[in-house]
Amino acid sequence: MAWLGDHWLDALGWGGSALLVFSLLQARVLRFRTLNLVACLILIVFNALIGVWPMVGMNAVLSVINVWFIVRLVGQRHDEATFTVVEVGADDEYLRHVLRVHGADILRFQPDFLWDPTDETGHAFVVLRGDETVGVVLLRAEGDVARVVLDYVTPRFRDFSPGEFVWRRSNVLRDDGFTRVVTPPQMVGAYYDRLGFRPEGGSWVLDL
């Protein structure tokens, strides 16, 4: 029985340590904080069982810090004061830079992505958190219908849906004369139904 107890403790300690290291490899800020919190809680239990109290104290402090960040991040997820939508020109140089930097990642999610900066029907929006770009939305106008070309979120903020500030929490589309948004059939619509979009012929449609 003692042998089993020692191995159980070893597994708990190594598991918590492995999860702690794994959390540091996460690009997504909310996922990092969540996994790091779980790892710290496991290590609190492990170190308490073996009586290493300085490590218990350190992991307890780290847990409080992680909880504070998680509460803050979740609270900001749908906060209009946190995210800003900026409309830029279809051929804007900063937009070109963002598309170049994230080009490979964009193609992972949308292999057929193609943006013509000279197309006069193109509309481009950059979603910012402070001075950090967290998302890009590209549209093509067909009368009063906005056809979605790209709805991209940078890896750090992929646990969020900053595109919602273009669709539902910003007047930029209505100000541009759009009355409807339509996504392409091949676009993954994991979050569109939560923002009032409805499925229609393989696409997601939103009436503004």
N, C-alpha and C positions, 0 to 999 in steps of 0.2 A: 504493500500500500504506500509506503514511503517513497518507493521508486516511482510509482505512478504520480504521486504528488509533486516530486521534483521535476518530472518531465512535463507535467501540466503547467508548472510555474515557468519553466524554460520556454515552453510554447507561447505562453502569454507574453513574456518579455520580448522574445524574438518577433512575435507577431506585431506587437505594438511598435517596436523599433522599425520593422519593415514598412509598416503603414506610415510612420512618420517620414521615412525617407521617400516613400512613394508620393506622399502629399507634396513634397518639395518639387516634384517633377511636373506638377500640374500647371498648365498655362492659365486655366480658368480661375479667376480670383475667388469666386464663391466656392467652387469645388475644393480648391486648396485649403481654404479656411475650415470647411466642413470636415474634410479628411484629417486635417491637422488636429482639430478638436477631438475627434474620435480617438486618434492615436494617443493624445495627451491623457485622455480619460483612462484608456487601457493601461498606460504606464503609471498613472497614479495608483491604480489597483495593484499592479505588479510590485511597485516599489514599497507600497504600504505593507504588502504581505511579507516582503523580505526585510522590512525595517530600514530602508534607505530614505530617511526623512528629508534630507536636502533635495533629493530628486522629486519627492512628492510635492514639496513646496514649489519647486521650479515649474513642474507640469501643471500644478494648480493655477499658478499665475498665468502661464501660457493659455490655459483653458479659458480663463476670464477674458484675456485679450482676444482670443478667437471668438468667443461669444459676443463680445462688444462689436467686432467687425462684422460678424454674420448678421446681427440685428440691424446694424447700420446699412449693410448692403441690401438686405431684403427690404428694408424700409424705403430705400432709394430706387428700388426696381421699377416702380411705376410713378416716380416723382418727377413732375414736369420741371421742377426747379433744378433737377440734377442733370437732365439731358437737354441739349439745345439742338434744334434742327436748322441748318444753314443751307439755303439753296445756292448752288454754284453753277457756273457755266458748264455746258456739256464738254467743252474743251479746256476747262480750267486746269492749270498746270499742277496745282496741289492734288486735284482729283486724279490726274494722270499718275502722279507719284504714288498715291495710295493704291491705285489699281496695279501698278507695277510691283510694289513691295509685297502685296498680298495675292499676286497673280496666280501662283501655284496653288495656294489654298482655295482661292475662288473656283478654280477649275476642278478641284476635288469634289466640290458640291454642285457645280454647274458646268459640266464639261463643254457645253455648247455656248458658253457665254461669249458674246461679241458686242463690243460697244464702238459705235462710229461717232467720234466727237464732232464731226462735221454735219451730222444729221440735225437739221433745224427743228425736228419734232422731239429731240431729246431733252429731258429734264433730269437734273442731278441734285441729290441732297446728301449732305454729310451730317451725320449725327455725332455730336460732341459731348463729352463729359469733361467740363472744364476746358482745357486746351488739348485733350486727348481724343483722337478719332476712334469711335467705338462701332461705327456702322456706316454703310453706304447704301443708298437706295437710288437706282437708276430707272427711269420711266421713259416710255415713248408715247407721245400723244397721238390719238386717233380721234379727232374731234374733241368731245368732252370726256372721252374715255382714256384713262392712264393705264397703259400696258406695262406691267412690271418686267424689266429686263434683268435687274439684279436687286436682291435684298440680302445684303451681306453683313455679318457681324464679325468683328475681330476676335481672335481666340480668347483673349482675356475676359471678354464680356459675353461669351457664348452661353452662359447660364441666364442671360437676360434676353430681352427682345426689344432692343432700342428702335427697331422699325415701327413699333406701335406709335411712337411719337410723330411719325410721318403720317400714319394711317388715321389715327383717332385723336391724338392729343396736340395736333398742330393744324393751323388753318392754311398751311402753305398750299395744299392741293386745291382747296376751294378758291383760294386767292388766284390760283393759276387757271381757274375756270373749269376744273374737272368736277364731274358729278359721279364718276364711277371708277373703281380700280379693278383690274383684272390681272390675275397672275397667269403665267404660262402653264400649260398642262403638265409639263415635266418638273415643275418646281415642287419641292417638298413643302407641304403646308402644315407643319407640326403645330404651329401656334395661331394660324389664321382664324380658326373657328372661335378662339377665345376673344377675338377682337371685333366680332360682328360680321366677319366674312361668311359667305354661304357657298357651298359647292355648286358648281354649275358647269356641266359638260366637261368635266375633268379639270376645270380651273376653280380658283377661289375668287369670288366677286364681292366687292364692298360698295354699297351706295353711300355717297358722302352727303 
